[in-house]
Amino acid sequence: MTFGVPPPKTLPRNPLNIPGFSPILPPAAPEERTT
């Protein structure tokens, strides 16, 4: 059930607000910012 699909969705959104999480998803930050 909670294999790890819901957590990854909340992670990419957190890095945008937290600069410390940016390093975790470098390619996800610029892609989400452009949207």
A tleap script that builds the chain and sets N, CA, C and O, in Angstrom:
source leaprc.protein.ff14SB
mol = sequence {
  NMET THR PHE GLY VAL PRO PRO PRO LYS THR
  LEU PRO ARG ASN PRO LEU ASN ILE PRO GLY
  PHE SER PRO ILE LEU PRO PRO ALA ALA PRO
  GLU GLU ARG THR CTHR
}
set mol.1.N position { 0.838 -1.193 0.000 }
set mol.1.CA position { 0.000 0.000 0.000 }
set mol.1.C position { 0.891 1.269 0.000 }
set mol.1.O position { 0.882 2.060 -0.943 }
set mol.2.N position { 1.650 1.421 1.088 }
set mol.2.CA position { 2.541 2.598 1.142 }
set mol.2.C position { 3.953 2.195 0.723 }
set mol.2.O position { 4.881 2.209 1.532 }
set mol.3.N position { 4.101 1.841 -0.531 }
set mol.3.CA position { 5.409 1.372 -1.006 }
set mol.3.C position { 6.404 2.528 -1.072 }
set mol.3.O position { 7.608 2.335 -0.904 }
set mol.4.N position { 5.892 3.718 -1.318 }
set mol.4.CA position { 6.803 4.877 -1.429 }
set mol.4.C position { 6.372 5.770 -2.575 }
set mol.4.O position { 7.157 6.578 -3.072 }
set mol.5.N position { 5.120 5.625 -2.995 }
set mol.5.CA position { 4.643 6.468 -4.091 }
set mol.5.C position { 4.160 7.823 -3.567 }
set mol.5.O position { 4.440 8.855 -4.177 }
set mol.6.N position { 3.441 7.831 -2.446 }
set mol.6.CA position { 2.948 9.077 -1.867 }
set mol.6.C position { 4.077 9.960 -1.322 }
set mol.6.O position { 4.041 11.175 -1.514 }
set mol.7.N position { 5.072 9.383 -0.652 }
set mol.7.CA position { 6.189 10.162 -0.099 }
set mol.7.C position { 6.963 10.921 -1.176 }
set mol.7.O position { 7.253 12.103 -0.993 }
set mol.8.N position { 7.304 10.281 -2.285 }
set mol.8.CA position { 8.061 10.952 -3.357 }
set mol.8.C position { 7.310 12.153 -3.904 }
set mol.8.O position { 7.927 13.111 -4.371 }
set mol.9.N position { 6.007 12.113 -3.851 }
set mol.9.CA position { 5.223 13.246 -4.383 }
set mol.9.C position { 5.339 14.454 -3.460 }
set mol.9.O position { 5.340 15.598 -3.916 }
set mol.10.N position { 5.437 14.190 -2.163 }
set mol.10.CA position { 5.523 15.295 -1.202 }
set mol.10.C position { 6.962 15.802 -1.101 }
set mol.10.O position { 7.202 16.940 -0.698 }
set mol.11.N position { 7.914 14.946 -1.471 }
set mol.11.CA position { 9.326 15.329 -1.385 }
set mol.11.C position { 9.681 16.417 -2.407 }
set mol.11.O position { 10.295 17.423 -2.052 }
set mol.12.N position { 9.303 16.221 -3.655 }
set mol.12.CA position { 9.617 17.200 -4.707 }
set mol.12.C position { 8.999 18.561 -4.410 }
set mol.12.O position { 9.522 19.590 -4.840 }
set mol.13.N position { 7.903 18.569 -3.685 }
set mol.13.CA position { 7.231 19.842 -3.368 }
set mol.13.C position { 7.933 20.534 -2.195 }
set mol.13.O position { 7.948 21.762 -2.111 }
set mol.14.N position { 8.505 19.747 -1.305 }
set mol.14.CA position { 9.196 20.313 -0.140 }
set mol.14.C position { 10.490 21.038 -0.538 }
set mol.14.O position { 10.759 22.142 -0.063 }
set mol.15.N position { 11.270 20.422 -1.396 }
set mol.15.CA position { 12.547 21.015 -1.837 }
set mol.15.C position { 12.330 22.415 -2.398 }
set mol.15.O position { 13.185 23.287 -2.249 }
set mol.16.N position { 11.203 22.627 -3.035 }
set mol.16.CA position { 10.924 23.949 -3.620 }
set mol.16.C position { 10.854 24.998 -2.515 }
set mol.16.O position { 11.294 26.134 -2.693 }
set mol.17.N position { 10.294 24.601 -1.366 }
set mol.17.CA position { 10.157 25.532 -0.245 }
set mol.17.C position { 11.413 25.523 0.627 }
set mol.17.O position { 11.786 26.538 1.216 }
set mol.18.N position { 12.059 24.349 0.697 }
set mol.18.CA position { 13.265 24.235 1.523 }
set mol.18.C position { 14.511 24.091 0.640 }
set mol.18.O position { 14.611 23.158 -0.156 }
set mol.19.N position { 15.442 25.011 0.788 }
set mol.19.CA position { 16.684 24.992 0.000 }
set mol.19.C position { 17.566 23.801 0.375 }
set mol.19.O position { 18.398 23.368 -0.422 }
set mol.20.N position { 17.387 23.278 1.571 }
set mol.20.CA position { 18.196 22.147 2.031 }
set mol.20.C position { 17.821 20.869 1.304 }
set mol.20.O position { 18.635 19.954 1.178 }
set mol.21.N position { 16.583 20.809 0.824 }
set mol.21.CA position { 16.120 19.595 0.128 }
set mol.21.C position { 16.404 19.674 -1.366 }
set mol.21.O position { 16.254 18.687 -2.086 }
set mol.22.N position { 16.808 20.831 -1.821 }
set mol.22.CA position { 17.080 21.037 -3.249 }
set mol.22.C position { 18.112 20.022 -3.761 }
set mol.22.O position { 17.919 19.418 -4.816 }
set mol.23.N position { 19.189 19.840 -3.023 }
set mol.23.CA position { 20.253 18.913 -3.448 }
set mol.23.C position { 19.731 17.504 -3.664 }
set mol.23.O position { 20.309 16.735 -4.432 }
set mol.24.N position { 18.644 17.165 -2.992 }
set mol.24.CA position { 18.098 15.808 -3.111 }
set mol.24.C position { 17.479 15.607 -4.504 }
set mol.24.O position { 17.601 14.537 -5.101 }
set mol.25.N position { 16.822 16.642 -5.003 }
set mol.25.CA position { 16.193 16.535 -6.329 }
set mol.25.C position { 16.565 17.749 -7.185 }
set mol.25.O position { 15.747 18.651 -7.371 }
set mol.26.N position { 17.776 17.774 -7.697 }
set mol.26.CA position { 18.249 18.902 -8.498 }
set mol.26.C position { 17.466 19.071 -9.801 }
set mol.26.O position { 17.092 20.189 -10.155 }
set mol.27.N position { 17.215 17.973 -10.518 }
set mol.27.CA position { 16.487 18.044 -11.795 }
set mol.27.C position { 15.002 18.296 -11.589 }
set mol.27.O position { 14.316 18.749 -12.506 }
set mol.28.N position { 14.503 18.009 -10.406 }
set mol.28.CA position { 13.073 18.171 -10.136 }
set mol.28.C position { 12.765 19.622 -9.771 }
set mol.28.O position { 11.655 20.099 -10.007 }
set mol.29.N position { 13.726 20.314 -9.205 }
set mol.29.CA position { 13.522 21.699 -8.777 }
set mol.29.C position { 13.289 22.616 -9.992 }
set mol.29.O position { 12.290 23.335 -10.034 }
set mol.30.N position { 14.188 22.597 -10.965 }
set mol.30.CA position { 14.051 23.454 -12.158 }
set mol.30.C position { 12.825 23.093 -12.987 }
set mol.30.O position { 12.194 23.965 -13.584 }
set mol.31.N position { 12.497 21.836 -13.021 }
set mol.31.CA position { 11.338 21.394 -13.827 }
set mol.31.C position { 10.030 21.855 -13.198 }
set mol.31.O position { 9.101 22.261 -13.896 }
set mol.32.N position { 9.969 21.786 -11.860 }
set mol.32.CA position { 8.738 22.187 -11.160 }
set mol.32.C position { 8.618 23.712 -11.153 }
set mol.32.O position { 7.516 24.258 -11.127 }
set mol.33.N position { 9.742 24.373 -11.175 }
set mol.33.CA position { 9.753 25.843 -11.129 }
set mol.33.C position { 9.235 26.414 -12.454 }
set mol.33.O position { 8.564 27.446 -12.474 }
set mol.34.N position { 9.546 25.746 -13.534 }
set mol.34.CA position { 9.126 26.232 -14.853 }
set mol.34.C position { 7.616 26.083 -15.021 }
set mol.34.O position { 6.984 26.861 -15.736 }
set mol.35.N position { 7.052 25.095 -14.366 }
set mol.35.CA position { 5.617 24.874 -14.510 }
set mol.35.C position { 4.887 26.034 -13.872 }
set mol.35.O position { 3.656 26.064 -13.873 }
savepdb mol mol.pdb
quit
